[in-house]
Amino acid sequence: MQPVLSSVLLRGLGALAGDPEIASVVTDSREAGPGSLFVCIRGERVDGHDYALRALEAGAAGVVVQRPVPGVPPEKCVQAPDALDAMIRLGANYRALYSPLLAGVTGSVGKTTTKEFCYAVFSAFGKTLRTEGNQNNEIGMPNTLFRLDKSVEYAVVEMGMQGLGEIRKLTLAAKPAGAVITCIGRSHLEQLGTRENILRAKLEICEGLPQGAPLVVNGDDDYLPGAAVRPDLEKVLFAVENPDADVRALDIVSGAEGTRFTIADKAHGSLPAYIPAMGLHNVRNALSAYALATRLGLAPAAAAAALANYQTTGHRQHVVEHGGVTVIEDCYNANPDSMRAALLTLKEYPVRGRRVAVLGDMFELGAITRQAHAEVGALAARCGVDLLLTVGGAMRAGRDSAAALGVNAVHCGDKDEALARLTAYCRPGDAVLVKASHGMAFETILDGFYKAVPRD
């Protein structure tokens, strides 16, 4: 963050005595120091207000609070009705100081992967800022905006939500020049109840778009092609299957190293493309990045070629060859749609041996929890999985439905049992998918497998 006067940063919130320069905005008092502004966030276990004095003692120029804090001098304090809303306002005020070509990304599944594809494309044209990891909420997105400076030409900002109204706040702060909606899935059903409400929440990204901006949406989704959007926006459909889409992928050929296809663009003709990733869902993610970049004015051929620069992050469908076994690491998060994409990737993956899936619980599904897990097990059977190992109370339904269809399926009491069975079963030539919601911490299974199985 470049130093900025507090009167500029706090516009619409309040004022600090002396109008000091603010060089950083922090929500952790341990990061407070001279020139910092400490925002007191009240979480489930920790209340930032309890650390306001500590931040000032560390040299913070001021604090943003929701309530008065005993001992905090009024001249060092700005009080706001909601600290998270204040954080977003701070980000908006700072973003207004710079003018990068900024792209917004949201959707039920594939936000982070699509953001990384966008980053690969935009980086081919100039210095590009992106959301780190999946820092896409009321704290993470402003922190992304605080990293802007005059050297940044492009920015790719991911926007997530837990309920209605949240993406609206984020997009009005970020003010993207164009946006992508990846799909309308079944994650967040516990909070929003219906996919119609999820669609409403994702379409809120339009509220930050200027007149004439491109809104790039998944033409293979059953909700997005027919969704009503502002008439002054340019709605652009990308697809693998929908023949009416503006941008399609044709002649798709997958191999162990990645996927080649032809981009059929109604506006720019046919272009060859390659991505170092497998699965039709990744082809769609790549298409969306290409479509957004080109509708924002970037050169089509260069944008298509830049898709090859995509890199996986964390444990998101990262393919590792270890001891002759192909491991598809995909345990960062999980919901019915991403589970389907992962299992189809395992089905498509060229292997000499057997296919193994180690699957854990999916969270936040509410009333459809049992049905969704049972459907995953049935899909594993249809994808030709030779061994299914399940962990978690909900995924027992997945084991049961897979076993009913003849799959060798075992429900494990814990991750240690799953690791032991996986290690005993696998041999060179096999392919293994490891996937669950992040809270299941399936990366411990991966770590244990790599330690137990010798490298080539």
N, C-alpha and C positions, 0 to 999 in steps of 0.2 A: 504494500500500500504506500502510495506517495503521500507525504505530509500535506494536510489540508486544514484550513482554519475550521475550528469547531462550529462556527456560525454557519458555514457551508454544509458541513456534514450533518448537523443537527437540525437543519431547516425543517420546520413543521413539528418539531418535538419540544424544543426549549433552548436554553442558552446556558453556557458556562461563563463564570466571571472571568474577565480578561481575554476571552476569545482565544484560547491557546491553540497551537497547532496539534493536530491529532495524526500520529504516524501509524497507529494500528488500532483495530477494534478486536477485543478479546472477550471470550465468555468463560475462560478459565483463569482464576486469579493468579495462578502460578505463572501465567504468561504476561501478567501486568508489569509495566515498567514505565519509565519516563516517556511521555507522549502518547500513552495508550488510553483508550476509552474502554472501561469495563462494563459490559452489559450483564445485569444480574438476572439470569434465567433460573426459574424455579422448576426443577425436574422432579422425577418420582422419588429420588433418594437424596438429592442434594439441592439446597436452595442457595443460589448465588448471592442473595442478600446477606447471608451469614459471612460472606467473604469480602463485602464491599470495603470495609475498613482496611483489611489486609491489602487489597489492591491499591488503595490510596497510599498506604504506608510504603508500598513498593514503587511509588512514583507516578501512579496513574493520574492523568490530567483531570479525570472526572469519572463518574459512574452514572449508568442509566438504571433506574429502579422502578418498580411498580408500586412501592409503598415507602413511606419514610423509614430510614434506618437510624436507630439511635447512634449518635456520635459522628454521623456523616455530615460535614458542613454543607449547608444549603447551597453555597456558591459552587460546590464541587458536584452537585447532584442535579440530574434531569429526571423528572418523574413522568412516566408514560403509563397509559392504561394497561398495555400489554407489552411485555418485553420482547416477545417474538415479533410482534408487529413493528416494534421500534427497530429491531434488527433489520427487518426488510426495508424500512424507510431509510435507514443509514446506507444500506446497499444501493438503494435507488438514487439517493443524493450523490453518492460517489460515482455511480455509473454515468450519471448525467454529465460528468466532467470529461468523458471520453466518447469517441465515436467509432468503435470498431464495427465491422459487419458481424452482427451477433445472431446466431441461430439457436432456437429453442427446441428441446427434445422432450417429449413425454409419451406416455403409453403404459399399458398394463404390463407388458413383457418386452424386453429387449431395449430398454432405454439406454442403459450403460453401454451395451454393445454398439447400438446405433450412434451414440455419442462418440465412441472411439472410431467408428467408420467416418463420421463427419470430421473428426480431428485429422484423420489420415488424409482426407481430401483437401480440407482447407489449408493444412500445413504445407501442401505442395505449392500454394500461392503466396504465402507470407506467414509471419509470426502469428501463431494461433494459441489462444488460451482456452483451456477446457476445464470442466468440472473434474476434480480429483476423485477417483473412486466413484462412489454413488452419493456424494455429498449434495443431495438434491432437495433438502428441506429448508425450513425457515432460517436455519443457522448456516447450513452448508452452502446454499446458493448465494447469500450475501457475501460469505467469505470468498467465493469465487469472484464476485464482482470487485471485491477489495484488491484483487491481484491485477486489475487492469492498470495499464500505464500507456504513455503515448506511443510506445513501440509496438503495441498489440494491434494488428490489423484485422484479425478475425477472432471470434470467440464462439465456443459451443457450450451451451449451458443446459444442464439436465434439470428437469422439474418433476418432482414427485408429489404425492399427496396421500393423506389418510382420510380426507373427507371433502365435501363440497366447499368451495370458496378459497381453498388453499392455493391452487394453481393460479387462480385469478390474481392473488396478491403477488405471487412470484413473477408472473409475466408482466404485470404493470410496473414492477421494479426493473426487470431486465430489459424490457422493450426490444424484443427480438425483431429482426428484419424479416424473418421467415421461420417456420416451425415444422416439425415432424410429429405426427401421432402414429406410433408403431402399431397398436392394435387395441381393441377393447376386450380384455380378458375377464377372468373370474377372480383375480386377486382383489382384495378389499371388499369382497361381498359381505364380510362380517360387519364392516362399518357402513357400507352404502346400500346393502340390501338387494339391489338389482343391477344388471348390466346397463340398463337405461340410465341409471344414476351415475354409473362409472363413465359412460359416454358424456353425460353433462359435465362431469368434473374435468375430464380431459379436454373437452372443447373450450374450457375456460382459457386455455392458452391463446385463443384468438383475440382475447380482450386487450392484449398488449401489442398486437400486430398493427402496423400502419396500413393505410388504404393501399390496395393493390398487392399486398404481400402474398407470397406463396405459402399455402398450407398443404403440406405433403402428407398424404394419408394412405394407409394400406388398402389397396383395392381388392385384396383377397379376404379381408375381414367382413363379417356378416353385418356389421353395424356402420362402419365408416363410409362406404361408398354412397349410401343414401342419406347420410347425416346432413342436416341443414346447417350451413355456416353463413357468416356475413356475406352478403352478395358482392361486396367490394373486394373480397379476397380471391386469389387465384387458387382454386382447389386442384391439386395435382395428385393423380392416383398412380401408385406403383404396385406391381403385382407379378406373381409367377403364373397364376392360373387365369386371372380375369382378362379376357381378350380386349376389353374396352379400356384398359388402363393406359395412361399416357406414357408410362415407362414400364417395360416388361423385360423379364429375363428369359431368353430362349437358348436352346442347344446347351443345356446344363450338363456338365460332365464333372463328376466328383472323383477324387483320388485321395491317396493317403496324405498328400502334401497340401491339398486344398481343392478349390472348385473353379472351373473355367466356364464362362457363359458369354452370351452375346446380349448386350443391352440394346433393346429395340425401343427407340425414343421417337415418339411422333413428331417432336420438335427438331431433333438433331440427327435422325437416322440411326444406323446400326454401328455399334462400337464394341470391340472385344474387351473383356474384363476378366480379371483373375483375383480371387481372394484367398488368403492362406487360412481358410476355415471351411468346415463342412456343414451341411444341412441347409434345407431350403429356407429355414428361418433366417440364416445368416445371409443368404442371397437377397432376401427381402430387406434386411437391415442395410446391406450395401447399396441396393437400389434406392432406398430412401435418402441416403447420404448423397448419392450422385444426383438424384432428382432435385434435392434442395439446393445443392451447390450450383447446378446449372440454371435453375430458375432465379437464383440470386445473381446471375450474370457471369459465373465462372466458365472457363472454356471446357466444353464437353469432353474432348479427347483427353485432356490433361486430368480432368476429374475422374474419368473412367480408369485411367492408368494408375492414379493415386490410390485406388482401392487396394492395390497390392501391398500398400504400406501399413495396412491394418495390423495391430498387435493386440492379442488378448490381454486382459487384466485380471489379477487375482486368480480365483479358481473358476472362471467362467469359460467353460468348454475349452479348456487348455489341454491339448493333447500331449502326453508324455510317453516316451518309449522307455520302459524300465524292465531290465531282465528279460527282454523278448516279449513283454506284455505291453499292449497299448492301453494306456489309462486315459480316459476322458474325464478330466477334473471339472466338475460342474456343480460344486457344492456351495456356491456363494448364496444362492437363494432358490426357491422353488415355489411353483404354483401349477395348477393343472395344465396351463398352456405351455409353460417352459418345460414341464415334465414330458409333454407330448413331443416337443421339438427335440429334446435330448434323446428320447427313446428312438425316434425316427432317425436321428443321426447315428446312433449305435447300429440300427438296422442297416443303414446305407454304408457303414464303414467297411472297407475291404479288409477282411481278416482271413488268416489261414486256419485259425482254431475256432474257439467257442466264444459266444457273447455272454457276458455276465453283467448284471445290473445290481448295484447296491443302493437301495432307495430308502429315504427317511421321510418323516412327516412333513407335510405342507401346512403352514400356519394361516390363520386369519380367513378361514373359509366358512365359518359360521354353520348354518344349517346344512350345507352341502358337503360337509367334511367327510362323512363316511362314503357317500356316493362318489365323490371325487377321487378318493384313495382307491376305491374298488375299480374305478375306471382306469386308473394308472396300471393296476395289476393286469387287467384284461388287455390293455394296450401292450404291455410287456410281452404277453403271450403272443399277440399278433405280430410283434416285431421279431419273433424268433429267438427270444432270450433263452439260453440253455440253463442258466442258473439265476434265480432271483433271491437276493438276500434283503430282507426288510428289517427296519429298526423303528421303534416308536409305536405308541398305542394306536394311532390313527392308521398307520401303514399296515397294520395287521390285516385290514380289509383288502389291501392290495395283494398281500400274500395269498389270502383265501381265494380271491377271484382268479389269480394266476394259476394256483394249484388246481382249481376246478376245471381249467382249460388244459391241464396236462403238463404244466411247467414244473420243473424241479424247483420248488419255492420253499424257502425256510424263513420263518420269523425268528429273529435273534433277540435274546433278552436285553442285550446292550451292544454298544459299538465294539467292545473287546471281542465278543463272540463273533460278530460279523467279520472283524479283521482276521480272526483265527480261521474261520471257514473260508474266507476269500484267499488267504495265503496258502491253505492246504489244497485248494481246488485249482488255482491258476497254474498254467504252464506256458512256455513260449508259444506265441502265435495267437493267444487269446486277446480279447478286447474287453475292457472293464469300464462301465459307467458308474461314477459315484456322484449321487445327487440327493440333496435334501434342502430344506430351509436353513438359513444361516444359523439359526438358534440351535440346530442339532449338532453343530460343530463337527461335521463330517471330515474336515481337514485332518482331524486326528487319525481317522482311518487311513487317509492317504499317507500321512507321515509314518504311521506304523507299517504300512505295506512296503514303502520304500526302504525302510530299515530292515524288514524281514526278508525281502527278496533281493538276492545279489544282483548287481548290475551286470550287463553283458561283459 
